[in-house]
């Protein structure tokens, strides 16, 4: 594994805007269990204080499509880009994986599949593997290895075999490299999990979720779910179009340890704990600088395990689902917080800088004095000045730690 100090230096070089603010870590608060089947409750200070204005005025309305912050089970702040509202759907990209792994957890609970089963166990017909290269090696890969991205399977770059309309194409989509087994290799667009759901449950992901009342118990209207298919099977790596509030509902379910409401265990608490615990070996790490650990399709904070200097203590013990162009579901158990952001940021820089602004104001949202203000419009100039000052302050602290 990379030395701790070099990791910190990499954070400065790769993600300076994520290091904008260095606050004292908040004390742990108990999670408030809410009935997720009901519409979101708004906090009494919903969008009514200076902290909200700080965030809203930093939101580029052409890049950030929508965002929502939940604390203590209530929406404390929320915003939308140009001509959008809470009912508009956007591409969730790889945060689709977080919905797919939830469904896998439900299948494990129902004993439809086991995480130590291999692809050969699950796809056990000779016809399943016709025309698939490296079939013998791929058949040894376990479901748990797929969930943790440590299977030795890597994405194939050949454009000629990128279709995933059939099971054989999905299996061919990946190449097996024995020297990569046990190491983190991100499979960004392979839909193997949805094929596993289909094979073992007899239903594709969306009907399986509906049959088990997943979206009903999460209070997610049908109009908020549009799930793209590949050969008639919904994608498990990407393909879900939905709303920021939907992403927040999933985050809140995990924050509540799988409880859809008091006494209603929708997803096993054991699955939630395993999914949000770092499953990677010491000699490998994820591709996200702030979440170097990885569970079951969730990025996990590793600083607690490694006893590292923490440039953003607000994220200690947090875990996240992340997708292309700046999609984020961030769960922070210590402060009973869920953050969901949907954006269209090809550079990634702006959406993560916006996320850093949210972190700066978290401790004031819903707890500040009631200030029904008219927020300033977005200004790239003022945002740049504010961000630069923060970068210099936090960057200096991290560099000192790297050097000494």
C-alpha positions in Angstrom: 0.0 0.0 0.0 1.1 3.5 -0.7 2.8 5.2 2.3 0.3 7.3 4.4 2.2 10.6 3.8 2.4 10.0 0.0 -1.4 9.5 0.0 -1.9 12.8 1.7 0.4 14.5 -0.8 -1.6 12.9 -3.6 -4.7 14.4 -2.2 -3.2 17.8 -2.5 -2.1 17.2 -6.0 -5.1 15.4 -7.4 -8.0 16.9 -5.4 -7.2 20.3 -4.1 -10.7 21.5 -4.0 -11.7 18.5 -1.8 -9.2 19.9 0.8 -10.8 23.3 1.0 -12.0 23.2 4.6 -10.4 21.6 7.7 -12.9 21.7 10.6 -12.8 20.1 14.0 -14.5 16.7 13.8 -18.1 16.6 15.0 -19.1 14.4 17.9 -21.1 11.3 17.1 -24.9 11.6 17.1 -27.4 8.8 17.2 -29.2 7.9 14.0 -32.9 9.0 14.0 -35.0 6.2 12.4 -37.6 7.6 10.0 -40.3 5.9 8.0 -38.8 5.9 4.5 -42.1 5.0 2.9 -43.3 8.5 3.7 -42.4 11.7 1.8 -39.3 13.4 3.1 -40.0 15.7 6.1 -38.4 19.2 5.8 -36.5 20.7 8.7 -38.0 23.9 10.2 -35.0 25.8 8.9 -35.2 24.2 5.4 -33.4 26.5 3.0 -33.7 29.3 5.5 -30.3 30.2 6.9 -26.9 31.6 5.9 -25.4 28.1 5.6 -27.9 27.2 2.9 -27.1 30.5 1.1 -23.4 29.7 1.2 -24.1 26.4 -0.6 -26.7 27.7 -3.0 -24.7 30.6 -4.2 -21.8 28.2 -4.9 -24.0 26.0 -7.1 -23.3 26.5 -10.8 -26.9 26.1 -12.1 -25.7 24.7 -15.5 -23.5 22.0 -13.9 -25.2 20.9 -10.7 -28.6 19.4 -11.6 -29.8 18.9 -8.1 -28.6 18.4 -4.5 -30.2 17.5 -1.2 -28.8 17.3 2.4 -30.5 15.2 5.0 -29.7 15.5 8.7 -31.5 13.6 11.5 -33.8 12.2 8.9 -35.1 15.6 7.6 -34.2 17.6 4.6 -32.3 20.6 5.8 -31.3 22.0 2.5 -31.9 21.4 -1.2 -31.4 23.0 -4.5 -31.8 22.5 -8.3 -30.2 23.7 -11.5 -31.8 25.8 -14.2 -35.4 24.8 -15.0 -35.3 21.7 -12.7 -37.2 20.7 -9.7 -37.4 17.7 -7.3 -39.3 15.5 -9.8 -36.8 15.8 -12.6 -34.7 12.6 -13.4 -31.0 12.6 -14.2 -28.5 9.9 -15.1 -27.1 8.3 -11.9 -24.3 6.5 -13.7 -22.3 4.3 -11.3 -24.5 5.0 -8.3 -26.7 2.4 -10.0 -24.2 0.0 -8.5 -25.4 0.9 -5.0 -28.9 0.0 -5.9 -27.7 -3.3 -7.5 -25.7 -4.3 -4.4 -28.7 -3.6 -2.2 -30.7 -6.1 -4.4 -27.9 -8.6 -4.1 -28.1 -8.2 -0.3 -31.8 -9.0 -0.5 -31.1 -12.1 -2.5 -28.5 -13.3 0.1 -31.1 -12.8 2.8 -33.6 -14.8 0.8 -30.9 -17.5 0.3 -31.2 -17.1 -3.5 -27.5 -16.7 -3.8 -24.4 -16.8 -1.5 -21.4 -14.5 -1.7 -18.9 -17.4 -1.8 -20.6 -18.9 -4.9 -18.6 -18.7 -8.1 -19.7 -17.6 -11.6 -19.4 -21.3 -12.5 -21.8 -22.2 -9.8 -24.3 -19.5 -10.8 -24.0 -19.9 -14.6 -23.7 -23.7 -14.7 -25.0 -24.5 -18.1 -22.5 -25.3 -20.9 -24.4 -22.9 -23.2 -23.8 -20.0 -20.8 -20.1 -20.1 -21.6 -20.2 -20.7 -25.4 -17.8 -18.4 -27.1 -16.5 -16.9 -23.9 -12.8 -16.6 -23.7 -11.0 -17.6 -20.5 -14.1 -19.4 -19.3 -12.3 -21.8 -17.0 -10.6 -18.9 -15.1 -13.7 -16.7 -15.0 -15.8 -19.5 -13.6 -13.7 -19.5 -10.4 -14.5 -15.8 -9.6 -16.7 -15.5 -6.5 -19.7 -13.1 -6.1 -17.8 -11.4 -3.2 -14.8 -10.7 -5.4 -17.1 -9.1 -7.9 -18.7 -6.9 -5.2 -15.3 -5.8 -4.0 -13.7 -5.3 -7.4 -10.9 -7.8 -6.5 -11.8 -10.7 -8.9 -8.9 -10.3 -11.3 -11.3 -9.3 -13.9 -10.6 -6.1 -15.8 -12.6 -4.2 -18.4 -11.9 -5.1 -22.1 -11.0 -2.1 -24.2 -11.9 -3.7 -27.6 -14.8 -1.7 -28.9 -16.0 -4.7 -30.9 -17.1 -6.6 -27.8 -18.6 -3.8 -25.7 -22.2 -4.9 -26.2 -24.0 -6.5 -23.3 -27.2 -7.7 -24.9 -26.6 -11.4 -24.0 -25.1 -13.2 -21.0 -22.2 -14.4 -23.2 -21.4 -10.8 -24.1 -21.5 -9.7 -20.5 -19.1 -12.6 -19.6 -16.9 -11.8 -22.6 -16.8 -8.1 -21.6 -14.2 -8.8 -18.9 -10.7 -10.1 -19.2 -9.1 -12.3 -16.5 -5.6 -11.4 -15.3 -4.4 -13.7 -12.6 -1.8 -11.2 -11.2 -4.6 -8.8 -10.5 -6.7 -11.1 -8.4 -7.0 -9.7 -4.9 -6.2 -6.2 -6.1 -8.8 -3.4 -6.7 -9.7 -3.0 -10.4 -12.7 -0.9 -11.0 -15.2 -2.5 -13.4 -17.1 0.6 -14.3 -19.6 -0.6 -16.9 -20.0 -4.4 -16.7 -23.5 -5.5 -15.9 -22.7 -9.0 -14.4 -24.6 -8.4 -11.2 -27.9 -7.8 -13.0 -27.4 -11.1 -14.8 -26.8 -12.8 -11.5 -30.0 -11.3 -10.1 -31.9 -12.5 -13.2 -30.5 -16.0 -13.2 -31.1 -16.8 -9.5 -34.4 -14.9 -8.9 -36.0 -15.3 -12.3 -36.6 -11.6 -12.4 -34.6 -8.7 -13.7 -33.5 -6.1 -11.2 -36.5 -3.8 -11.5 -39.2 -6.5 -11.2 -37.2 -8.1 -8.4 -37.2 -4.8 -6.5 -40.9 -4.3 -7.1 -41.8 -7.9 -6.1 -39.9 -7.3 -2.7 -41.6 -3.9 -2.3 -38.2 -2.2 -2.2 -39.2 1.1 -3.8 -42.6 1.1 -2.0 -40.9 0.9 1.4 -38.4 3.6 0.4 -41.2 5.9 -0.7 -39.8 6.2 -4.2 -42.6 6.8 -6.8 -42.5 4.8 -10.0 -42.1 8.1 -11.9 -38.8 8.6 -10.2 -37.4 5.3 -11.6 -36.3 4.9 -15.2 -33.9 1.9 -15.6 -32.2 1.3 -18.9 -32.0 -2.3 -20.1 -29.4 -4.3 -22.0 -31.0 -7.2 -23.8 -34.1 -6.8 -21.7 -32.2 -6.8 -18.4 -31.7 -3.6 -16.3 -28.1 -2.5 -15.9 -26.3 -3.1 -12.6 -23.3 -0.9 -13.3 -25.2 2.0 -14.8 -28.4 2.8 -16.5 -30.7 4.1 -13.7 -32.2 7.6 -14.2 -33.6 9.1 -11.0 -33.7 12.1 -8.7 -31.4 13.4 -5.9 -34.1 12.6 -3.4 -34.1 8.9 -4.5 -30.3 8.7 -4.0 -30.8 10.3 -0.5 -33.5 7.6 0.3 -31.0 4.9 -0.4 -28.3 6.6 1.7 -30.8 7.0 4.6 -31.7 3.3 4.4 -28.0 2.4 4.8 -27.6 5.0 7.6 -30.6 3.3 9.3 -28.7 0.0 9.1 -31.3 -1.4 6.6 -34.4 -0.3 8.5 -37.1 1.1 6.2 -38.9 2.1 9.4 -38.9 1.1 13.1 -39.3 -2.6 13.2 -39.1 -3.1 9.4 -35.8 -4.6 8.4 -35.8 -4.2 4.6 -32.2 -5.1 4.1 -30.2 -7.2 6.5 -28.1 -5.2 9.0 -25.3 -7.7 8.4 -25.3 -6.9 4.7 -25.3 -3.1 5.4 -22.3 -3.5 7.8 -20.4 -5.7 5.3 -21.1 -3.4 2.4 -19.9 -0.3 4.2 -16.8 -1.9 5.8 -13.4 -1.8 4.0 -13.0 -5.3 2.5 -9.7 -4.6 0.7 -6.4 -6.0 1.7 -3.7 -3.7 3.0 -1.7 -3.8 -0.3 -4.5 -2.4 -2.4 -6.8 0.6 -2.4 -9.7 2.1 -4.4 -9.3 4.8 -7.0 -11.0 7.6 -4.9 -8.5 9.6 -2.8 -11.0 10.5 -0.1 -12.4 6.9 0.2 -9.4 4.6 -0.2 -11.3 1.6 1.1 -14.0 -0.4 -0.6 -16.8 -2.6 0.6 -19.6 -4.1 -1.5 -19.8 -1.5 -4.2 -19.5 1.3 -1.7 -16.3 3.5 -1.3 -15.3 3.5 2.4 -13.2 5.9 4.5 -10.0 4.1 5.5 -8.5 6.8 7.7 -9.9 5.2 10.9 -8.2 1.9 10.2 -4.9 3.5 9.1 -4.9 6.1 11.8 -4.0 8.8 9.2 -4.0 12.5 9.5 -7.4 13.5 8.3 -7.7 16.6 6.0 -11.5 16.4 6.0 -12.5 15.2 9.4 -16.2 15.6 8.5 -15.8 12.4 6.4 -14.3 10.2 9.1 -16.2 6.9 9.1 -18.2 8.0 6.0 -18.9 5.9 2.9 -20.0 6.9 -0.6 -21.5 5.8 -3.9 -20.0 7.8 -6.8 -20.7 8.0 -10.5 -19.5 9.7 -13.6 -19.8 13.4 -14.0 -20.0 14.0 -10.3 -22.9 11.9 -9.0 -22.6 11.3 -5.2 -24.3 9.6 -2.3 -22.3 10.3 0.8 -23.4 8.9 4.2 -21.8 10.3 7.3 -22.9 8.3 10.4 -21.2 10.4 12.9 -23.4 13.4 12.1 -26.5 11.5 11.0 -26.1 13.0 7.5 -26.8 12.0 3.9 -25.7 14.1 1.0 -26.9 13.5 -2.6 -25.6 15.4 -5.6 -26.4 14.9 -9.3 -24.4 16.9 -11.8 -23.2 17.1 -15.4 -19.6 17.9 -14.7 -17.2 16.6 -17.4 -14.2 18.0 -15.5 -15.2 16.7 -12.1 -13.4 19.6 -10.5 -16.4 21.9 -10.1 -18.8 19.2 -8.6 -16.2 18.2 -6.0 -15.5 21.8 -5.2 -19.2 22.2 -4.6 -19.2 19.1 -2.4 -16.4 20.7 -0.3 -18.6 23.8 0.1 -21.3 21.6 1.5 -18.9 20.1 4.0 -17.9 23.5 5.1 -21.5 24.4 6.0 -22.7 21.0 7.4 -22.4 21.9 11.0 -24.6 25.0 10.6 -27.4 23.6 8.4 -30.6 23.0 10.4 -28.8 24.2 13.6 -28.2 27.9 12.7 -30.4 30.8 13.6 -33.4 31.3 11.4 -32.4 33.8 8.7 -34.9 34.0 5.9 -32.3 35.5 3.5 -32.3 36.2 -0.2 -29.3 34.2 -1.4 -26.8 35.8 -3.8 -26.7 34.4 -7.3 -23.9 32.1 -8.3 -20.6 34.0 -9.0 -17.6 32.0 -10.3 -15.4 34.9 -9.2 -16.4 34.9 -5.6 -16.5 31.1 -5.5 -13.0 31.0 -6.8 -11.7 33.5 -4.3 -13.4 31.6 -1.4 -12.1 28.3 -2.7 -8.5 29.5 -3.2 -8.2 30.8 0.4 -9.5 27.5 1.7 -7.1 25.5 -0.6 -4.1 27.5 0.6 -5.0 27.0 4.3 -5.8 23.2 4.1 -3.0 22.6 1.6 -0.5 24.1 3.9 -1.6 21.8 6.8 -1.4 18.7 4.6 2.0 19.6 3.2 3.4 20.2 6.7 2.1 16.7 7.6 3.7 15.2 4.5 7.1 16.8 5.2 7.3 16.4 8.9 
